[in-house]
Amino acid sequence: MKAYDYAEKAKYEQAKQRSLKAIDARLARHENVTRFILILVLIIAGLSLALLATHLFNRSN
Protein backbone atom coordinates (compact mmCIF):
# COMPACT_ATOMS: atom_id res chain seq x y z
CA MET A 1 0.00 0.00 0.00
CA LYS A 2 2.83 2.41 0.79
CA ALA A 3 4.46 1.93 -2.64
CA TYR A 4 1.15 2.88 -4.23
CA ASP A 5 0.99 6.06 -2.14
CA TYR A 6 4.50 7.04 -3.21
CA ALA A 7 3.68 6.37 -6.88
CA GLU A 8 0.56 8.52 -6.66
CA LYS A 9 2.48 11.27 -4.90
CA ALA A 10 5.20 11.15 -7.58
CA LYS A 11 2.57 11.38 -10.35
CA TYR A 12 0.97 14.34 -8.58
CA GLU A 13 4.33 16.10 -8.23
CA GLN A 14 5.13 15.51 -11.92
CA ALA A 15 1.74 16.90 -12.94
CA LYS A 16 2.32 19.92 -10.72
CA GLN A 17 5.76 20.51 -12.29
CA ARG A 18 4.29 20.30 -15.81
CA SER A 19 1.60 22.76 -14.82
CA LEU A 20 4.16 25.18 -13.38
CA LYS A 21 6.29 24.93 -16.53
CA ALA A 22 3.25 25.65 -18.69
CA ILE A 23 2.38 28.67 -16.55
CA ASP A 24 5.97 29.92 -16.74
CA ALA A 25 6.03 29.54 -20.54
CA ARG A 26 2.75 31.44 -20.86
CA LEU A 27 4.05 34.21 -18.60
CA ALA A 28 7.22 34.51 -20.70
CA ARG A 29 5.13 34.86 -23.89
CA HIS A 30 2.97 37.56 -22.29
CA GLU A 31 6.07 39.37 -21.09
CA ASN A 32 7.52 39.41 -24.60
CA VAL A 33 4.26 40.64 -26.13
CA THR A 34 3.92 43.32 -23.47
CA ARG A 35 7.49 44.53 -24.07
CA PHE A 36 6.87 44.68 -27.83
CA ILE A 37 3.63 46.65 -27.37
CA LEU A 38 5.32 49.06 -24.96
CA ILE A 39 8.09 49.75 -27.50
CA LEU A 40 5.50 50.36 -30.23
CA VAL A 41 3.54 52.74 -28.01
CA LEU A 42 6.72 54.67 -27.16
CA ILE A 43 7.66 54.94 -30.84
CA ILE A 44 4.18 56.17 -31.77
CA ALA A 45 4.22 58.68 -28.89
CA GLY A 46 7.63 59.96 -29.98
CA LEU A 47 6.50 60.35 -33.58
CA SER A 48 3.34 62.13 -32.47
CA LEU A 49 5.36 64.51 -30.32
CA ALA A 50 7.74 65.18 -33.21
CA LEU A 51 4.83 65.90 -35.57
CA LEU A 52 3.23 68.22 -33.02
CA ALA A 53 6.50 70.07 -32.49
CA THR A 54 7.03 70.39 -36.25
CA HIS A 55 3.50 71.67 -36.72
CA LEU A 56 3.81 74.22 -33.92
CA PHE A 57 7.25 75.36 -35.15
CA ASN A 58 6.02 75.81 -38.75
CA ARG A 59 2.91 77.64 -37.60
CA SER A 60 4.94 80.17 -35.60
CA ASN A 61 7.00 81.16 -38.66
C-alpha positions as CSV (number, residue, x, y, z in Angstrom):
1,M,0.0,0.0,0.0
2,K,2.8,2.4,0.8
3,A,4.5,1.9,-2.6
4,Y,1.1,2.9,-4.2
5,D,1.0,6.1,-2.1
6,Y,4.5,7.0,-3.2
7,A,3.7,6.4,-6.9
8,E,0.6,8.5,-6.7
9,K,2.5,11.3,-4.9
10,A,5.2,11.1,-7.6
11,K,2.6,11.4,-10.3
12,Y,1.0,14.3,-8.6
13,E,4.3,16.1,-8.2
14,Q,5.1,15.5,-11.9
15,A,1.7,16.9,-12.9
16,K,2.3,19.9,-10.7
17,Q,5.8,20.5,-12.3
18,R,4.3,20.3,-15.8
19,S,1.6,22.8,-14.8
20,L,4.2,25.2,-13.4
21,K,6.3,24.9,-16.5
22,A,3.3,25.7,-18.7
23,I,2.4,28.7,-16.6
24,D,6.0,29.9,-16.7
25,A,6.0,29.5,-20.5
26,R,2.8,31.4,-20.9
27,L,4.0,34.2,-18.6
28,A,7.2,34.5,-20.7
29,R,5.1,34.9,-23.9
30,H,3.0,37.6,-22.3
31,E,6.1,39.4,-21.1
32,N,7.5,39.4,-24.6
33,V,4.3,40.6,-26.1
34,T,3.9,43.3,-23.5
35,R,7.5,44.5,-24.1
36,F,6.9,44.7,-27.8
37,I,3.6,46.6,-27.4
38,L,5.3,49.1,-25.0
39,I,8.1,49.7,-27.5
40,L,5.5,50.4,-30.2
41,V,3.5,52.7,-28.0
42,L,6.7,54.7,-27.2
43,I,7.7,54.9,-30.8
44,I,4.2,56.2,-31.8
45,A,4.2,58.7,-28.9
46,G,7.6,60.0,-30.0
47,L,6.5,60.3,-33.6
48,S,3.3,62.1,-32.5
49,L,5.4,64.5,-30.3
50,A,7.7,65.2,-33.2
51,L,4.8,65.9,-35.6
52,L,3.2,68.2,-33.0
53,A,6.5,70.1,-32.5
54,T,7.0,70.4,-36.3
55,H,3.5,71.7,-36.7
56,L,3.8,74.2,-33.9
57,F,7.2,75.4,-35.2
58,N,6.0,75.8,-38.7
59,R,2.9,77.6,-37.6
60,S,4.9,80.2,-35.6
61,N,7.0,81.2,-38.7
